[in-house]
Amino acid sequence: MAPGTSSFADFLSTEAPDLLPGRPKDRQSLPAGSAADLAPHGTTIVAATFDGGVVMAGDRRATMGNVIAQRDIQKVFPADEFSAVGIAGAAGLAVEMVRLFQTELEHYEKIEGTTLSLDGKANRLAALIRGNLGMAMQGLAVVPLFAGFDLDKGLGRIFSYDVTGGRYEETSFHSVGSGSMFARGALKKLYRDGLDEGGAVEAVVQALYDAADDDSATGGPDLTRRIFPVVHILTAAGGRRLPDGDVAAVADRVVAGRMTRPDGPHAELEGGR
């Protein structure tokens, strides 16, 4: 009946270690060498801050080698009321890690009677990623993007990670996954200080479109099947997933604009030049 540790992952490591992702016995069952092509992988996640919060979006494609494994996978999940996590890398392990992270935050709140700070949440996720290092060395890496609204500071914040669990806070915007280089390039030309919520949503959808234009593993808006990015918005009022109809309207507007300007819009230079 003792309350025990406030970390659910530590509790599992003692009571049911076989339930943790990346257990040693699981790694031993993998074939020698890289196992990267044996499981579906999620790709591009983008996030951008705006006045009053932060928005995170992910494309819907999962690939397995040169094959499209799934066209409508969900890669962005709420972590708790004020934060969200987007997954890139081995999809199965990533989803399992997200579920463990969600439980970790809920368990901490129940044991301690208070919520973790945003920095505390980012650190807990770093520890879970570090626990997957053995699998990452065999090609099954999980590299999420974490974002949330910091109630203490009153602003949206973004955190990225490496496969060893290294945690880095990003400024204004960031992207992870195979199309991240192209998405960040798009956000460099589109992002500006003072963006409102709608402007940030359109910027991240534009960035995913540019990523899909140059990266085969990133899925663009599927107009035939009506499959569009998953978009989460986090503000002082909490987090919410933008309705599919609203995302479809933004994506339709982006696609229509690309018909006349394939390279997309450009932000005005300082002074309107």
N, C-alpha and C positions, 0 to 999 in steps of 0.2 A: 504493500500500500504506500510505500515511499514515493514521493513525486518524481525522483530521478532527474536525469539530465533534461535540459530544455531543448536539446538537439534530437530530433527524431531519427536522423541518420546515425547518431551515436547509439541511440537506443536499439536500432535495428542491428548494428554491428555486434551488439552483445547478445540480443535475444534471438535474432533470426538473420544471421549474416548472409545466408543464401538469397535473401530477397533484395539485397543491394545490387545496383547495376555494376557491372565490371568486376564481379568477384573473381579471385584467382582461378577457381575451378572452371569458370566460364572461359577465361582466357586460354586455359590449357586445352579446351575442347576445340579451339579454332585451329585451322590448318596453319602450317608454317608459312611465314611471309605475310604479305598484305591481304587483308580480307575486304578491302574497300569495295570491290565490285560484286560482293555477295549479298549486299543489302541496299535497299533504297536510301538515297541521300536527299536531304532537303538543301535548298540553295539560298536564295538571296533574301535578306531581311534589312530593312532600312528604318531609321528613326530620325526625327527632327524635333527640336524644341520650338515653341512659339510662346507668345506673351500669354501666360496663364497655364501652361502645361507642356505636354510632349505627345507626339503621335508616333506609333510604330506600325509598320505594314510589312507583309510578306507575300511573295508570289505563291502560286498554288501547285507548282510542279515538283515532283520527286523523280529522280533518275536512278538507274542502276546500270552503270557503264554507259553505253550509248543508247539505252532503251528508256523511254518514258514509263516509269513504274506506276505513277499515279498523277492524274491531272488536277485533282481538287483537294490535295492534302492541306490540312491546317497547320501552319507553322508559327502562329502568334497566339499566345495563351495568356489569360490573366493569371498573375502569380498570387495576388490578393487584391483588396479593394483599390489600392493606389499604385499598383505596379503590374508590369507585363513582361513576358519573356518571349523572345523569338528564337527559333531553333535553326541551326545550320549544321550539316554533318549527317552522321548515321541516324536516320529518322527514327527507327525503333528505340535505340538507346536514348535519343534526345527526348522523345515523348515520355519515356520512363523516368528520365531525370527531371523533367518538368513536373510530373506528378509527385515525385518525391520532394521536390522543392516546395510545391504548394502545401503538402502535408507538413513539411518542416516549419513553414511560417505559421500554419494553423496550430501546430503542436506547441511552438514557442509561446504563442499568445495564451493558450490554455494553461500552460505551466506557470508562466511569469505574470499573467494577468495584465499584460500590456503588449503593444505591438513593437516589433523591431523597428529601428530607424532605417531609413533607406540605405545608408551605408552598411548597416548590419545585414540587411537582406542581400546586398551585393556581395558581402563577404561570405555569407552562407552558400550562395551559389558558386562562388569560387572554390570552396572546399569540395563541393560535389563534383565539379569539373576535374579537380585534382585527383579525385578517387577513380576517375575513368582513364587515367594516364596510360595504364597498361593496354587497354583496348585501343587507345589513340595510336600507340606505337605500332599496332597491327592494321592501321588504316581506318579504324572505326572511331574517328574523332567526333566530339560534340563541342561546338564552339557557339554558344548562344550570344544573343544581345539582350541586355536588360535595361529597362527604362521605368521610371516612376515619377510620381509627383512627391517632392519633398515637402511635407507639411511644416517642418521647422523653418526651412528657407523660403518657402512659398514659390517654388519654381520647379520645372521639369528637368530631370537629369538623365543622362545616358551612360551606361557602362559597357565596355567590351572586355573580352577575355582571350587568353591564348590557351592552348591545350594543356598547359601545366597548371592552370588555375590562376595565372596572373591576371590581376584586375586593373583596368585602366578607365578613368573617367574621360569621356569625350565632350568636346565643346560644340554646341549648336546642332550637329548632325553626325551620323555615322552609318556604316553599312557593313554587314558580314556576309560571307558565302561566296560562291564562285563568281557571281556577277557583281560583287561589291565594288570592284575597281571602277566599273562603268557607272554604277549607281552613285558613288561618291563624286565622280566627275560631273554627273548631271546636277547633283545637289550643289556643287561649287558654283555653278552658273545660275542656279535658281534661288538658292537660299539667301535671305537678307534679314537683317534685324527688324523686328517689329511685325513679323508675320502673324496673322491671326490664325485661328483654328482651321478655317477653310483653306487658307493659303498654304498651310503646312500639309494638309491632306493632299491637295493637288500636287505639291512639290514631291512628296514621296511616291505618288502614283506615277508622275512623270519619270522619276528616277528608276522605278521598277520597269517601266516601258523601255527606257534606254538600256537597262541591264539585259532585258530579254532580246533587244535588238542586236546585241553583240555577244551574248553568252547563251549557248544552246541549252544549258541546264536550267536556265531561268525561264519560267513561263510568262508570256505576256497576256494581256486581256484576251480571253477566249470568247469572241463575239457570237460564235455559233452555239456553243454550249452555255453561254452566259455565266462563265466562271471568271471571277474577278478577285483582286487581292483581298486578304483579310486585313482590316484596319482597326486598330485600337487607339482610343484617345484617353489620356489620363490628365485630370485637372484636380483642383481642390475639392470638387464635388464627387470625386471618385473616378473609376475607370469604366469605360463602356466600349462595346464593339459597335462600330459604325454599321448601320443596317446595310444589307447587301444592295438594296435598291439605291441608297445614297452613293455607295461606292460605284455601282454601275453607271450612275449619272455622271460622276467625275470621270470614269474611264471612257465612257462614250464621248465626252467632251475632249479628252486628251487625244483619242484616236481620230476624231474629226479634225482636230488641229493639225495632226501629223499628215493628213492628206494634202495639205497645202504647204506644210513646213516639216518635212520628214525628220530634220534634226532637232525639232522641238523649239520651244520658246527660249528667249534669253532674258535674263534680268537686266534692267537698265543699269548703265554705268553711273558712278557717283556724279551728281550734278546733271543727270539726264542726258549725258552725251552718248 
